[in-house]
């Protein structure tokens, strides 16, 4: 979506599903082998991808590790940098500095 092109967004979605789906299934098999019925009960109540907002419960308080928090902030910053990079590439293509290899047909 950062590239503002539906075709690129769909391509990334297809690549994501093709690369993650076998891993998800393999992890589920492994967890069923390790935890048995406990995992089956968990899998029945917790969706694979999209959270169920109706089941969301907020804790009254939380304790967190600054190291883990800082790592999460860094990860988010790297994701945002991809958005900035996408716009820089678009600007460079519009300015004629970088050739356009894939044209959006939609």
C-alpha positions as CSV (number, residue, x, y, z in Angstrom):
1,X,0.0,0.0,0.0
2,X,3.0,2.3,0.6
3,X,3.7,2.1,-3.2
4,X,0.1,3.3,-3.8
5,X,-0.4,0.7,-6.5
6,X,-3.0,-1.9,-6.2
7,X,-1.0,-4.4,-8.4
8,X,2.0,-4.2,-6.0
9,X,-0.2,-4.5,-3.0
10,X,-1.9,-7.6,-4.5
11,X,1.5,-9.1,-5.4
12,X,2.8,-8.6,-1.9
13,X,-0.4,-10.2,-0.5
14,X,0.0,-13.2,-2.7
15,X,3.7,-13.6,-1.8
16,X,2.8,-13.3,1.9
17,X,0.1,-16.0,1.7
18,X,2.3,-18.3,-0.4
19,X,5.3,-17.9,2.0
20,X,3.5,-17.9,5.3
21,X,0.6,-20.4,4.9
22,X,2.9,-23.6,4.8
23,X,4.7,-22.3,7.8
24,X,1.5,-21.6,9.7
25,X,0.3,-25.1,9.0
26,X,3.6,-26.7,10.0
27,X,3.6,-24.8,13.3
28,X,0.1,-25.8,14.0
29,X,1.0,-29.5,13.5
30,X,4.0,-29.1,15.7
31,X,2.0,-27.4,18.5
32,X,-0.7,-30.1,18.3
33,X,2.0,-32.7,18.7
34,X,3.5,-30.9,21.7
35,X,0.3,-29.7,23.5
36,X,-2.4,-32.0,22.1
37,X,-5.9,-31.1,23.2
38,X,-4.8,-27.9,25.0
39,X,-3.7,-26.5,21.7
40,X,-6.9,-27.7,19.9
41,X,-8.9,-25.7,22.5
42,X,-6.7,-22.7,22.0
43,X,-7.0,-22.9,18.2
44,X,-10.8,-23.1,18.5
45,X,-10.9,-19.8,20.4
46,X,-8.1,-17.8,18.8
47,X,-8.2,-16.8,15.1
48,X,-5.2,-17.3,12.9
49,X,-5.0,-13.8,11.4
50,X,-7.7,-11.3,12.4
51,X,-8.4,-10.6,16.0
52,X,-12.0,-10.8,17.3
53,X,-12.6,-7.4,18.7
54,X,-15.6,-8.6,20.7
55,X,-13.3,-10.8,22.7
56,X,-10.7,-8.1,23.5
57,X,-10.1,-7.6,27.2
58,X,-7.9,-4.8,28.5
59,X,-5.8,-5.5,31.6
60,X,-6.0,-3.1,34.5
61,X,-2.2,-2.7,34.5
62,X,0.8,-3.9,32.6
63,X,4.5,-4.4,33.2
64,X,6.9,-4.3,30.3
65,X,10.6,-4.6,29.5
66,X,12.1,-1.4,28.1
67,X,14.4,-3.6,26.0
68,X,11.5,-5.3,24.3
69,X,9.6,-2.0,24.0
70,X,12.6,-0.3,22.3
71,X,13.0,-3.2,19.9
72,X,9.3,-2.9,18.9
73,X,9.7,0.8,18.3
74,X,12.8,0.1,16.2
75,X,10.8,-2.5,14.2
76,X,8.0,0.1,13.6
77,X,10.6,2.7,12.5
78,X,12.0,0.2,10.0
79,X,8.5,-0.4,8.6
80,X,7.9,3.3,8.3
81,X,11.2,3.7,6.6
82,X,9.9,1.4,3.8
83,X,7.0,3.8,3.3
84,X,9.5,6.7,3.0
85,X,11.7,4.6,0.6
86,X,8.7,3.9,-1.5
87,X,7.9,7.5,-1.9
88,X,11.5,8.4,-2.6
89,X,11.5,5.8,-5.4
90,X,8.3,7.2,-6.8
91,X,9.8,10.7,-6.7
92,X,13.0,9.5,-8.4
93,X,10.9,7.8,-11.1
94,X,8.8,10.9,-11.7
95,X,12.0,13.0,-11.9
96,X,13.5,10.5,-14.4
97,X,16.4,9.5,-12.2
98,X,15.2,5.9,-11.9
99,X,13.7,3.9,-14.8
100,X,10.2,2.5,-14.4
101,X,10.2,-1.3,-14.9
102,X,6.6,-2.1,-13.9
103,X,3.8,0.1,-15.0
104,X,0.5,0.1,-13.1
105,X,-2.2,-1.1,-15.3
106,X,-5.1,-0.5,-12.8
